[in-house]
Amino acid sequence: MAQVDWSALDDILLVEIGRQIKLYEDFAAFRRVCTSWRCVAPKENFRFKCRMPWLMLPPKQCSNLRDFFILPDGMTTRHHVLPEANAKMCYSSKGWLITIASNLSMDLIHPFSRAQFKLPHVKSFHNWRRLAMPNMYAAFIRKAVLSSNPLFTPDYTIMVIHGDIGVLAYSKPGDKTWTTIDTWHGMDNPTVAQQVASNIEFAPKKVYIVESSGRLLVVMRKGVDLRSITRGSSKTTYGTYEFEVFLVDLSTNNWTKIKDIGNTSLFLGHNSSMSIKSDGVYSKPNRIYFTDDCVEAYWFKKIGGKDMGIYNIEDGSIEPYFWGNSYNRLTPPMWVEQAFY
């Protein structure tokens, strides 16, 4: 059978095909076919500008497959072969996964292209021996964030919060160890951490920090009864019933409670939280899309994966978007940004 020369297809036909593609992942794959296809489909031609993050579901069992749930129709699930993340704790940032294996090795993995970079070992953290329980390695890293997408720049930084007291550390490409930012004593590091204080009572609420159009938002999540879950109570039901959003002025440390975030949607969940401009079709404005990230429910009660929904900031109502049950002790459901060439 003769091979097809895809580059010989008519440009007008290719342009029209490209215009009909709705998911950016498919548009990126279209561009990668060959040089001529990439030329007729520049990124600026992608019509559906609202790049909704995908919800990465944990595997139901030890598997090389990962399911990605796509909003807004609630009916589309993409399957991706991803053995690099199998049986590992995952954190999402800038469309990448930061993973920790049971041998404490760490990697940076792109879930769609499967590009992979080695990160410094957990044992290179200066206080890694403070782990009270060796089998709780996944809880050692509390948050991991990329400064930029490695697909687009080699000059990126990964910052993590780790340990019981929340120590800051970072690494850059080529580093063999994690560099600690000493925020507890006199700092000789040029990197300065700004601390935000408030007289608002947080505990036992979950708190998220989100950048939105150049503004710093602090979001408090109410309803998860952490104390009844961790103290051995027979109560196994929990759930979110309210969010409070505060606009923080870093220059004055002034906190203002707001009920309107404009034409914006917030996506909150395990490790990665973000904001996107709403188009009214793929995402609803002035809404919070939240996942079940109650780690205590996963670890101590072996429940979880159901406390997910869309919160209307204006009237306080909650509507569902995912009807399944998504439970896994290593990887709760999490938002993954669309990031492709």
Disulfide bonds with the S-S distance in Angstrom:
none
